[in-house]
């Protein structure tokens, strides 16, 4: 046996397993490591089956078992699997969310994710939390008001809990039948300055409220309405006036004006918020399956691509636009996470409002903005929601921002702009993941979800890009995110 043969234990029968050319190549290289010899031998283009033949020979001689036993005695491996979505058949596409965080061997890496949740999350968990579900029985009451008499309206106001905004939304003018935030914005921004005669919903209501809207005498109704209210819009103004005169009979003697109507709208909005809060609390209490579905869906999203183990300081924060807070019962923020119901939660004050982005200098609108309402409420502990970044320290940015069930509507653009600015979305390595409910048996529905979500993402990023100082960067933002693997649409399998 040659000196070289002696240096490699348990391969005396190797020449029988491989052809002579490969063995000569291995002999020349075996003075180095065995793995290098095998690598060089395997590089011979004539040896396409060398791997399988060598493995068979090494296994038959006991070499593989000896090496495995030695390694097991010498090394201890503690490498927990990264949490995944139900074997990741749960997500489509089923690749792992990229880890773009910086890693230095010997040091623990900070890793943070932010999960943004909207009403689609609660709907997916079986909760009847749509504004439409809340308003339907209220709209039915309005549609069945029998006449325009004072006595009828006195009973209606006392017994039903309706608000002025119910009559505005029920009219379904411009198809805004349950778009509360859009309706508030349309009415408040149309107010103009006191004394303005500009045609607008607000100014028309002020004028209508000055005349008695009841039919206490010998009035003949046509199609169940006053003759002057045959048009749906006119009938809406009539109902609003009857509601206001019933609630505030002093209108008859004192009249009505711009300031009084604006204050009335705010007061009625608070009442509507309270009514919705009570409705939703009852839905949560009586829905026996909601809690378990909520837990399952949240944990699936939270664990998708999450970094775990001794190499990471992992943190999770949740920004919920919902009024439910059941997630808080099983929320684990890790090293430095936070859970925030940004618009309030059940059992406390909840907020309906408009985006303050272009309204904070409008004296009519400012008190209806979410920004003002949050400040008035005392603010929220949002300081831990994201890890911020700047040109000097891009590594501090939140690693992944996940979205589920949010419409990405304009009413919340101010929040998203602040978040994207905070993480320096263009320059940092922050990954955006947008989830949608995936149905394995209905690809047409999946395609519809993807198209709708893609359009909403496009609108959001285009709008955000327009706010960036560098306009070229703003126009290129989505393209850059896609090229860097930082913009992902992901289907989550649901029952």
C-alpha positions as CSV (number, residue, x, y, z in Angstrom):
1,X,0.0,0.0,0.0
2,X,1.4,3.4,-0.9
3,X,2.0,6.2,1.5
4,X,-0.9,8.1,0.0
5,X,-3.2,5.1,0.3
6,X,-2.3,4.8,4.0
7,X,-3.3,8.4,4.7
8,X,-6.9,7.7,3.7
9,X,-8.6,5.2,6.0
10,X,-11.3,2.8,4.7
11,X,-10.8,3.5,1.0
12,X,-8.7,0.4,0.0
13,X,-11.5,-0.9,-2.1
14,X,-12.2,2.4,-3.7
15,X,-10.5,1.6,-7.0
16,X,-13.0,-1.1,-7.6
17,X,-15.8,1.3,-7.4
18,X,-14.4,4.0,-9.8
19,X,-12.6,3.9,-13.1
20,X,-8.8,4.1,-13.2
21,X,-8.7,7.7,-14.5
22,X,-10.7,8.9,-11.5
23,X,-8.7,6.9,-9.0
24,X,-5.4,8.4,-10.4
25,X,-6.8,11.8,-10.0
26,X,-7.9,11.1,-6.5
27,X,-4.4,9.6,-5.6
28,X,-2.6,12.8,-6.8
29,X,-4.8,15.0,-4.7
30,X,-5.3,12.9,-1.6
31,X,-2.3,14.4,0.0
32,X,-4.7,17.2,0.7
33,X,-8.1,16.7,2.1
34,X,-10.3,13.8,1.1
35,X,-13.1,16.2,0.1
36,X,-10.8,18.0,-2.3
37,X,-9.7,14.7,-3.8
38,X,-13.3,13.7,-4.4
39,X,-14.1,17.1,-5.8
40,X,-11.2,16.9,-8.4
41,X,-12.1,13.3,-9.3
42,X,-15.7,14.2,-9.8
43,X,-14.8,17.1,-12.1
44,X,-13.7,14.5,-14.8
45,X,-16.4,14.8,-17.5
46,X,-16.4,11.0,-18.0
47,X,-17.5,10.3,-14.5
48,X,-21.2,11.2,-14.4
49,X,-22.0,8.5,-11.9
50,X,-19.1,8.9,-9.6
51,X,-21.1,10.3,-6.7
52,X,-23.5,7.4,-6.4
53,X,-20.7,4.8,-6.8
54,X,-18.4,6.4,-4.3
55,X,-21.2,6.8,-1.8
56,X,-22.0,3.1,-2.2
57,X,-18.4,2.1,-1.6
58,X,-17.9,4.4,1.4
59,X,-21.1,3.1,3.0
60,X,-20.1,-0.5,2.5
61,X,-16.7,0.0,4.2
62,X,-18.3,1.8,7.2
63,X,-16.5,5.1,6.5
64,X,-19.7,7.1,6.4
65,X,-20.9,5.7,9.7
66,X,-17.5,6.3,11.4
67,X,-17.5,9.9,10.3
68,X,-21.1,10.5,11.4
69,X,-20.5,9.0,14.8
70,X,-17.4,11.1,15.3
71,X,-19.1,14.2,14.3
72,X,-22.1,13.5,16.6
73,X,-19.7,13.0,19.6
74,X,-17.7,16.2,18.8
75,X,-20.3,18.7,17.9
76,X,-23.7,19.8,19.3
77,X,-26.1,21.3,16.8
78,X,-28.8,23.6,18.0
79,X,-30.5,24.9,14.9
80,X,-34.2,25.3,15.3
81,X,-36.3,25.5,12.2
82,X,-37.6,28.9,11.2
83,X,-41.3,29.0,11.9
84,X,-43.3,28.4,8.7
85,X,-46.9,28.5,7.5
86,X,-48.2,25.0,7.9
87,X,-45.4,23.4,6.0
88,X,-45.6,26.5,3.7
89,X,-48.3,24.9,1.6
90,X,-50.1,27.6,3.5
91,X,-48.7,30.4,1.3
92,X,-48.5,31.0,-2.4
93,X,-45.8,31.5,-3.6
94,X,-44.2,29.1,-1.2
95,X,-40.7,30.6,-1.0
96,X,-39.3,32.1,2.2
97,X,-39.5,35.8,2.7
98,X,-35.9,37.1,2.0
99,X,-33.7,37.9,5.0
100,X,-31.9,41.1,4.0
101,X,-30.8,42.0,7.5
102,X,-27.0,42.3,8.2
103,X,-25.5,39.4,10.0
104,X,-22.1,39.4,11.7
105,X,-20.8,36.0,12.9
106,X,-20.5,35.9,16.7
107,X,-23.1,38.7,17.2
108,X,-26.8,38.5,17.6
109,X,-28.8,40.4,14.9
110,X,-31.7,42.6,15.6
111,X,-34.7,41.6,13.4
112,X,-38.0,43.3,13.5
113,X,-41.3,43.0,11.7
114,X,-44.4,45.2,11.7
115,X,-47.8,43.6,10.9
116,X,-50.5,46.0,9.7
117,X,-54.0,44.6,10.1
118,X,-57.3,45.9,8.6
119,X,-60.9,44.9,8.7
120,X,-60.4,42.2,6.2
121,X,-58.6,40.2,8.9
122,X,-61.7,40.2,11.2
123,X,-63.9,39.4,8.2
124,X,-61.8,36.5,7.3
125,X,-62.2,35.2,10.9
126,X,-66.0,35.2,10.5
127,X,-66.8,38.5,12.3
128,X,-69.6,40.6,10.9
129,X,-67.5,43.8,11.1
130,X,-68.5,45.4,7.9
131,X,-70.1,48.8,8.1
132,X,-72.7,47.3,5.8
133,X,-73.6,44.7,8.4
134,X,-74.0,47.4,11.0
135,X,-76.0,49.8,8.9
136,X,-78.4,47.4,7.2
137,X,-81.0,47.2,10.1
138,X,-80.7,50.9,10.6
139,X,-81.3,51.6,6.9
140,X,-84.3,49.3,7.1
141,X,-85.8,51.5,9.9
142,X,-85.3,54.6,7.8
143,X,-86.9,53.1,4.7
144,X,-90.0,52.2,6.7
145,X,-90.7,55.5,8.4
146,X,-94.5,55.8,7.7
147,X,-94.9,59.6,7.6
148,X,-93.5,63.0,8.4
149,X,-95.4,63.8,11.6
150,X,-93.8,65.2,14.7
151,X,-95.1,62.3,16.9
152,X,-93.8,59.7,14.6
153,X,-90.3,61.3,14.6
154,X,-90.3,61.8,18.3
155,X,-90.8,58.0,18.8
156,X,-88.3,57.2,16.1
157,X,-85.5,59.3,17.7
158,X,-86.2,58.1,21.2
159,X,-86.4,54.4,20.4
160,X,-84.0,53.6,17.5
161,X,-80.6,55.2,18.4
162,X,-80.3,56.6,14.8
163,X,-77.9,59.5,14.1
164,X,-77.8,62.2,11.5
165,X,-75.1,60.3,9.6
166,X,-77.5,57.4,9.2
167,X,-79.8,59.5,7.0
168,X,-76.8,60.8,5.0
169,X,-75.5,57.3,4.3
170,X,-78.9,55.7,3.7
171,X,-79.6,58.0,0.8
172,X,-76.9,56.1,-1.1
173,X,-76.0,59.2,-3.2
174,X,-72.9,58.7,-5.3
175,X,-72.9,55.1,-4.1
176,X,-71.3,56.1,-0.7
177,X,-73.9,54.1,1.2
178,X,-71.4,52.8,3.8
179,X,-68.2,54.7,3.1
180,X,-68.3,56.6,6.4
181,X,-64.9,58.3,6.0
182,X,-65.5,59.3,2.4
183,X,-68.9,60.7,3.3
184,X,-67.5,62.7,6.3
185,X,-64.8,64.1,4.0
186,X,-67.3,65.1,1.3
187,X,-69.6,66.9,3.7
188,X,-67.0,68.7,5.9
189,X,-64.8,69.8,3.0
190,X,-67.8,71.2,1.2
191,X,-68.7,73.6,4.1
192,X,-66.6,76.5,2.9
193,X,-66.5,79.7,5.0
194,X,-69.4,80.8,7.1
195,X,-71.9,82.7,5.0
196,X,-70.8,81.1,1.8
197,X,-73.5,80.6,-0.8
198,X,-71.5,78.1,-2.8
199,X,-73.7,75.1,-3.7
200,X,-72.6,72.2,-1.5
201,X,-74.3,69.4,0.6
202,X,-73.3,71.3,3.8
203,X,-74.7,74.7,2.8
204,X,-77.9,73.2,1.3
205,X,-78.5,71.4,4.6
206,X,-78.1,74.6,6.6
207,X,-80.7,76.3,4.4
208,X,-83.2,73.3,4.5
209,X,-83.0,73.2,8.3
210,X,-84.4,76.7,8.5
211,X,-87.8,75.6,7.4
212,X,-90.2,73.4,9.3
213,X,-90.0,69.9,7.7
214,X,-93.0,68.2,9.4
215,X,-96.5,67.5,7.9
216,X,-98.7,68.1,11.0
217,X,-101.6,69.4,9.0
218,X,-103.6,68.1,6.1
219,X,-100.6,67.1,3.9
220,X,-101.0,64.5,1.2
221,X,-97.9,62.2,0.8
222,X,-96.9,61.1,-2.7
223,X,-95.2,57.7,-2.8
224,X,-94.8,58.0,1.0
225,X,-93.0,61.4,0.7
226,X,-93.8,65.0,0.8
227,X,-94.4,66.5,-2.6
228,X,-91.3,68.6,-2.4
229,X,-89.2,65.5,-1.5
230,X,-89.8,63.1,-4.4
231,X,-86.1,63.2,-5.4
232,X,-83.9,61.0,-3.2
233,X,-81.5,63.8,-2.4
234,X,-84.3,66.1,-1.4
235,X,-85.9,63.4,0.7
236,X,-82.5,62.9,2.5
237,X,-82.4,66.6,3.4
238,X,-86.0,66.4,4.6
239,X,-85.2,63.4,6.9
240,X,-82.1,65.2,8.2
241,X,-84.1,68.3,9.0
242,X,-86.9,66.3,10.8
243,X,-84.3,64.5,12.8
244,X,-82.6,67.8,13.8
245,X,-85.8,69.5,14.6
246,X,-86.9,66.6,16.8
247,X,-83.6,66.5,18.7
248,X,-83.3,70.3,18.9
249,X,-86.7,71.9,18.9
250,X,-85.1,75.3,19.6
251,X,-84.2,75.4,15.9
252,X,-87.7,76.7,15.3
253,X,-87.1,79.9,17.2
254,X,-83.3,80.3,17.0
255,X,-82.7,79.2,13.4
256,X,-79.6,77.4,12.2
257,X,-76.2,78.5,10.9
258,X,-72.8,77.3,9.8
259,X,-71.2,76.9,13.2
260,X,-74.2,75.1,14.8
261,X,-74.4,72.6,12.0
262,X,-70.7,71.9,12.1
263,X,-71.0,71.2,15.9
264,X,-74.0,69.1,15.2
265,X,-72.1,66.9,12.7
266,X,-69.3,66.3,15.3
267,X,-71.8,65.5,18.0
268,X,-73.6,63.0,15.8
269,X,-70.4,61.4,14.7
270,X,-69.5,60.6,18.3
271,X,-72.9,59.0,18.7
272,X,-72.4,56.9,15.6
273,X,-69.0,55.7,16.9
274,X,-70.5,54.6,20.2
275,X,-73.3,52.8,18.4
276,X,-70.9,50.9,16.2
277,X,-68.7,50.1,19.2
278,X,-71.6,48.5,21.0
279,X,-72.7,46.5,17.9
280,X,-69.2,45.2,17.3
281,X,-68.6,44.2,21.0
282,X,-71.8,42.1,20.8
283,X,-70.6,40.4,17.6
284,X,-67.3,39.5,19.2
285,X,-69.1,38.2,22.3
286,X,-71.6,36.0,20.5
287,X,-69.3,34.6,17.8
288,X,-67.9,31.4,19.2
289,X,-65.5,30.6,16.4
290,X,-63.9,34.1,16.1
291,X,-61.3,33.7,18.8
292,X,-59.8,30.5,17.5
293,X,-59.8,31.7,13.9
294,X,-58.2,35.0,14.9
295,X,-55.4,33.2,16.7
296,X,-54.7,30.8,13.8
297,X,-54.6,33.4,11.1
298,X,-52.5,35.9,13.2
299,X,-49.9,33.3,14.1
300,X,-49.7,32.1,10.5
301,X,-48.9,35.6,9.3
302,X,-46.7,36.4,12.3
303,X,-44.5,33.3,11.9
304,X,-44.1,33.5,8.1
305,X,-40.4,34.2,7.5
306,X,-39.8,35.2,11.1
307,X,-36.2,34.8,12.3
308,X,-35.7,32.8,15.4
309,X,-32.9,31.2,17.4
310,X,-29.9,32.3,19.3
311,X,-28.6,34.4,16.4
312,X,-31.4,36.9,16.5
313,X,-33.1,39.4,18.7
314,X,-36.5,39.1,17.1
315,X,-39.4,41.6,17.7
316,X,-42.9,41.8,16.4
317,X,-45.1,44.9,16.4
318,X,-48.8,45.1,15.3
319,X,-50.5,48.2,14.0
320,X,-54.2,47.4,14.0
321,X,-56.7,49.6,12.2
322,X,-59.5,47.4,13.7
323,X,-61.4,48.2,16.9
324,X,-61.1,44.6,18.1
325,X,-58.1,43.7,20.3
326,X,-58.4,39.9,20.8
327,X,-55.0,39.4,19.1
328,X,-53.5,41.1,22.2
329,X,-54.3,38.0,24.2
330,X,-51.7,35.9,22.4
331,X,-49.5,38.7,21.1
332,X,-45.7,38.2,21.8
333,X,-43.7,41.2,20.9
334,X,-40.4,39.6,21.6
335,X,-37.4,41.8,22.5
336,X,-39.0,45.2,21.7
337,X,-42.4,44.9,20.1
338,X,-45.7,46.8,20.6
339,X,-49.4,46.3,19.9
340,X,-51.4,49.4,19.0
341,X,-55.1,49.8,18.1
342,X,-54.5,53.1,16.4
343,X,-58.1,54.2,16.1
344,X,-59.1,53.0,19.6
345,X,-60.6,49.7,20.8
346,X,-63.8,48.2,22.1
347,X,-64.5,49.3,25.6
348,X,-63.0,52.7,25.0
349,X,-63.3,55.6,22.5
350,X,-63.1,54.6,18.8
351,X,-62.5,56.9,16.0
352,X,-64.1,57.5,12.6
353,X,-62.4,60.2,10.7
354,X,-60.7,61.6,7.6
355,X,-57.0,61.6,6.6
356,X,-55.3,64.7,7.9
357,X,-52.7,64.9,5.1
358,X,-54.3,67.9,3.3
359,X,-56.7,69.1,5.9
360,X,-54.8,70.2,9.0
361,X,-55.0,73.9,7.9
362,X,-58.7,73.7,7.2
363,X,-60.7,75.0,10.3
364,X,-63.8,73.1,9.2
365,X,-62.1,69.7,8.7
366,X,-59.3,69.6,11.3
367,X,-61.5,68.4,14.2
368,X,-62.8,65.6,12.0
369,X,-59.3,64.3,11.1
370,X,-57.9,61.2,12.6
371,X,-54.7,63.1,13.4
372,X,-56.6,65.7,15.5
373,X,-58.7,63.0,17.2
374,X,-55.7,61.0,18.2
375,X,-54.0,64.1,19.7
376,X,-57.2,65.0,21.5
377,X,-57.4,61.5,22.9
378,X,-53.8,61.8,24.2
379,X,-52.0,59.9,21.4
380,X,-51.0,56.2,21.2
381,X,-47.7,54.5,22.2
382,X,-46.5,54.1,18.7
383,X,-42.8,54.7,19.3
384,X,-41.9,51.0,19.2
385,X,-43.9,50.1,16.1
386,X,-41.0,50.5,13.7
387,X,-37.2,50.6,13.7
388,X,-36.2,53.8,12.0
389,X,-33.4,54.4,9.5
390,X,-31.5,57.3,8.1
391,X,-28.6,57.8,5.6
392,X,-26.1,57.1,8.4
393,X,-27.7,54.0,9.7
394,X,-29.9,52.1,7.2
395,X,-29.5,48.9,9.2
396,X,-31.8,50.2,11.9
397,X,-34.9,49.9,9.7
398,X,-37.7,47.4,10.3
399,X,-36.8,44.3,8.3
400,X,-40.3,43.2,7.1
401,X,-43.7,45.1,7.0
402,X,-46.6,42.7,6.5
403,X,-50.2,43.8,5.5
404,X,-53.3,41.8,5.8
405,X,-56.9,42.9,5.3
406,X,-56.3,46.6,4.9
407,X,-57.9,48.3,1.9
408,X,-54.9,50.6,1.6
409,X,-57.4,53.4,1.1
410,X,-56.5,57.1,1.1
411,X,-58.1,57.7,4.5
412,X,-54.9,56.1,6.1
413,X,-52.3,57.3,3.7
414,X,-50.8,59.6,6.3
415,X,-49.9,56.6,8.5
416,X,-48.3,54.7,5.6
417,X,-46.3,57.8,4.5
418,X,-44.9,58.2,8.1
419,X,-44.0,54.5,8.2
420,X,-42.3,54.5,4.8
421,X,-40.4,57.7,5.7
422,X,-39.4,56.2,9.0
423,X,-37.8,53.1,7.5
424,X,-36.4,55.1,4.5
425,X,-38.2,52.7,2.2
426,X,-36.2,53.6,-0.9
427,X,-32.7,53.2,0.5
428,X,-33.2,50.6,3.2
429,X,-33.7,46.9,2.9
430,X,-37.2,46.8,4.3
431,X,-39.4,44.1,2.7
432,X,-43.1,44.7,2.0
433,X,-45.3,41.7,2.1
434,X,-49.0,42.0,1.1
435,X,-51.2,39.0,2.0
436,X,-54.5,38.0,0.5
437,X,-56.8,35.0,1.3
438,X,-55.9,32.1,-1.1
439,X,-58.5,29.5,-2.2
440,X,-56.9,26.4,-3.6
441,X,-60.0,25.5,-5.5
442,X,-60.9,28.8,-7.1
443,X,-58.1,30.3,-9.1
444,X,-60.4,32.9,-10.7
445,X,-61.1,34.3,-7.2
446,X,-57.4,34.3,-6.4
447,X,-56.7,36.2,-9.6
448,X,-59.3,38.7,-8.6
449,X,-57.7,39.2,-5.2
450,X,-54.3,39.6,-6.8
451,X,-55.5,42.2,-9.3
452,X,-57.4,44.2,-6.8
453,X,-54.5,44.1,-4.3
454,X,-51.9,45.0,-7.0
455,X,-54.0,48.0,-8.0
456,X,-54.2,49.2,-4.4
457,X,-50.5,48.7,-3.9
458,X,-49.8,50.7,-7.1
459,X,-52.0,53.6,-5.9
460,X,-50.3,53.6,-2.5
461,X,-46.7,53.6,-3.8
462,X,-47.4,56.1,-6.5
463,X,-49.0,58.4,-4.0
464,X,-46.1,57.9,-1.6
465,X,-43.5,58.3,-4.4
466,X,-45.0,61.7,-5.2
467,X,-44.1,62.9,-1.7
468,X,-40.4,62.1,-2.0
469,X,-37.9,64.9,-2.4
470,X,-36.2,63.1,-5.3
471,X,-39.0,62.8,-7.9
472,X,-37.0,60.3,-10.0
473,X,-36.8,58.0,-6.9
474,X,-40.5,58.4,-6.3
475,X,-41.3,57.3,-9.9
476,X,-38.9,54.4,-9.7
477,X,-39.8,53.2,-6.2
478,X,-42.0,50.2,-7.2
479,X,-39.5,49.1,-9.8
480,X,-36.7,49.2,-7.3
481,X,-38.6,47.3,-4.7
482,X,-39.4,44.5,-7.2
483,X,-35.8,44.3,-8.5
484,X,-34.5,43.9,-5.0
485,X,-37.1,41.3,-4.0
486,X,-38.7,43.7,-1.5
487,X,-42.3,43.7,-2.8
488,X,-44.2,40.5,-2.4
489,X,-47.8,39.5,-2.9
490,X,-48.5,36.3,-0.9
491,X,-51.6,34.2,-0.7
492,X,-52.5,32.7,2.7
493,X,-54.5,29.5,2.5
494,X,-57.8,29.9,4.5
495,X,-60.6,27.5,5.4
